[in-house]
Amino acid sequence: MTEITLYNTKTRRKELFTPLREDDVRMYVCGPTVYDRAHIGNARPVIVFDLLYRLLRHVYGPDHVTYVRNFTDVDDKINARAAQSGRPISDITAETAQWFLDDMAAVGALQPSIKGEAHQKAMPRATAYIDEMIAMIEDLIAKDHAYAAEGHVLFRVRSYAQYGALSGRSVDDMIAGARVEVAPYKEDPMDFVLWKPSDAETPGWDSPWGRGRPGWHIECSAMAEALLGSEFDIHGGGNDLTFPHHENEIAQSKCAGHGFANVWMHNEMLQVEGKKMSKSLGNFFTVRDLLDQGVPGEVIRFVFLSTHYRKPMDWTEKKRAEAEKTLRKWYTQVAGGETGQPPAEVMALLGDDLNTHGVLTECHRLSAENDIAGLRAALSVMGLLADKIPDWAIEQAFDLTDIEAFLSDARVTAMETKDFAEVDRIKSALTAVGIEVQMSKDGVKLTAPAGFDRSDLEGIL
């Protein structure tokens, strides 16, 4: 069995992963708030934890792994979008949730599942667990960890002595350095909302504190407990969630008497061409934008996996082009081959806190040694190859007949004018990019190497 070590944010070190139960490895990952298209930064945790999910399935068996990823479908951003568009909230959340699933499927992400079965419970919507949230809030009030005030219910942060342990900050430091909501009904500036009142135009549910809706943080605690139990193996998300979201989840769940997650994992953030992604900088784009521009999902995934998940990632056009060129080469090389078991070196690298950069380096070695079965298996376990070679690689397979015809015509002209400069230029340019040029009395024959990138021909003709 492949040994897995994972970096635990909670302990700040890599640890040997030992599940609570080997027949039911359980993971919860914070999902999207569904009001718009997922931008490429949103895709990073999806791809990272999809890879971990694949690794866990390979090691423990698909029927022994449960992966839950939620949809937040009650949120002020959703309310604002509904007010702006005039559309029902249910229509917006249904549409954008499906957009998310379609776009993530395009980058190779498997749907979450419960013990191998893909069903809606593995992708819970917050609005389906309001009763569980209310029950948890009532329990926290009964235990004096929360209090009701002016239609709100707030968590008493100072009632949990370990608050701040995940993010490594003290409560006083957080107050000094953070922007916290100042409200007259709060006992302490750091207390956070578990429940808030709703007006007539805002979605709301009946509760002991009046008609209202849940705060953001209580959602994941309630859904994780309902679907995975009071203690489970892994909780994941982007490192922007470490504080306050995950810190608050831990506090409310622990104070409710739950063990909660043993391992906390966080991926680093994403930049574009060396800068923070921002609409004001004009470098903000969605996964769907890339797909619509013709960037294959496998290429997007490759670029993401080329950087270790705990390091900042920089999306660049150069990386995209290199990823597409490499994948074309590998797909051409493994076409028609059979997939074996992933090489031990590949699994050891994946087991070492998802060392994806190391795996891709190993793939280059497998390609150089023409280990077709090993390369296919490595690509498969990385989610870069399904049952067949992607259509985009086949559709853009090389056809050099147009260039052969052009060179043949140039050759005929040269023989008539005795000026072979243009023929020599084209021949030299083709040879320089790796194309073999054969000329005979029968005509011109060009042969491109496996995985040749058509973009290398730009400017030759």
C-alpha positions, 0 to 999 in steps of 0.5 A: 500500500502506498504510504501517504504523508500530508501537510497538516495546517493544524500542526504545521508539519507533514504527517503520516496519514492514518484514517480513522477507518480504512473502510471509510476515509472521509474528506470535506472540502469547502465548495463555491458560493453559486452566483456566477462563473468560477474564475480560474482561482476557484479551480485550484482547490477543486483540482488539488483535492480532486487529485487527493481524492483520486489518490485516496481511491487508488490506495483505499478503494473507490468504495471506501472513500467519501468526499463531500463538497458543498454548495453555498446557495444562501448568501448576500452575494446571491441575494444581490445578484437576484435583485440586480437581475430580477431572477428568482434566487433558485434559478440563479443558484441552479444555473450557476451550480450546473455551470460550476459542475460542467466547468470542473468536469472539463478540467478533469474533476470527478464528482464527489461521492459517498463510498463510490456512489455519486449522488446529491448528498455528496454535494449538499446545498446549504438550504437543505440543512437549515434544520441541522444548523438551527439545532447546532446553534441551539446547542451552542446557546445551551452550552453558553458558547453563543447568545441571541441579540436583536434577532441575531445569534452570535458565537462567543469567540472568547469562550473557546480557548484554542481560537486562533490555533489554526491560523496562528494568531491570538484573538487580541492580535486579530482585533488589532489587525483585522477588519471586524464588524462593529455592531452594538449587539455584539458582546465582543468585536470578534464574535461572529454571526451564526444567525441573522434576521431576514426582511420580507425581500430576503430568503429566510426560515423560521427559527427560535430567534425569528425569521432569518438565515444562517451565517456563512460559517455554521453551514459547513460545520452542520453539513460536515457533521450530518454527512461525515459524522462528528469526527472525520479525516480531512478538511480542505480548501484554499488558504484564504479560508484559514481565517476566519472561515475554518477558524470559526468552523473549528470553534463552533464544532468543537464547542458543540462537542464534535471532534471535527477534522483531523487533518487540515489542508490548504492550497496557496493562491493563484496569480496571472502573469506574476500579478494578483488576479483582478478585474481592475488589472484586466487579468481576471478570467473564468474557467469558461473563458479559457475553455471558450478560447479553445484551451483544453481542460487537460491543459488547464489541469496540467498547468495547475499541477505543475506547481505544488499546491502549497506554493503560489501558482502563476498562470502564464501564457508561456506555461499554457503553451508548454503544457499543450505542447507536452500533452500533445507529445505524450498523447501521441506517444501513448495512443493505442497503448494499454494502461498498466499500474502506476509506477511505484515512483509515481505513487511515492511522489503523489503520496509525498504530500501530492508532489505533482511537480515531481510526478510530471518530471517522472512522466518526462522520464517515462516518455523518454524511455518510451514506457507507454504503459507507465506513462499512460498509468501516470497520466491516468492517476493524475486525471490527465487521461481518461479512457481515450486520447482527448478529441482536441489532440486527435482533431489537431493531429498533424496533416502536412499535405498543404505545406508539402504542396506549397514547398513542391510549387516553390520547388517547381518555380525555383527549377524554372528560375534557377533561384532556390533561395526560397526553397532553401529558406523553407527547408531550413525553417522546417528542419529547424523545428524538427520536421524531416524534409525529403525531396525526390523526383516524385515530389516532397515528403515531410515527416513531423516528430511525435507530439509536434506542436503546430504552433511551431510552424507559424511564420514559416510560410 
